[in-house]
Amino acid sequence: MMKERLREALESCVRELLAEAGSAAEAPPLQVEPPRQADHGDFACNAALILTKSLRRPPREIAGELAAQRGLRVDLHCDET
């Protein structure tokens, strides 16, 4: 399922980001869901907000780094529903 593959890719990116920051924190459980407003994309994730405290950085900065991670470049194009 596309949603599950996206969540797994995000979890991998979160673990990598925490390791790069030298944080001993465990990767938090992530929520990947359709956004409240359809024009905001196909999925929304709470990763940047959850990581703000452990990384001590603004969520927007964290979100940018997560989006830039190579591990997030997963093939999500599929015919599954």
C-alpha positions, 0 to 999 in steps of 0.5 A: 500500500502506498501509504505504508511505503511512504511511512516506512520511507519517512521513518528511515529518514527520521532515523537518519536525521536523528543519527546525523544530529547525534541524538540518542532519541528513538524515532517516534511513531509517525502518522501519515494521513490524508490532509484535512484540505485536499489541496494540501496534497495526498498525504500529511505527516507529523514527523517535523512537529514531533522532532522539534523538541529532540532536534531543537530546531524549527519544524519547517527546517526539519520538514525541509531536511526530511523532504531532501533526504534520499531515502524519501525518494521512494517509488510511490507511483503504483496502481494500488488503491 
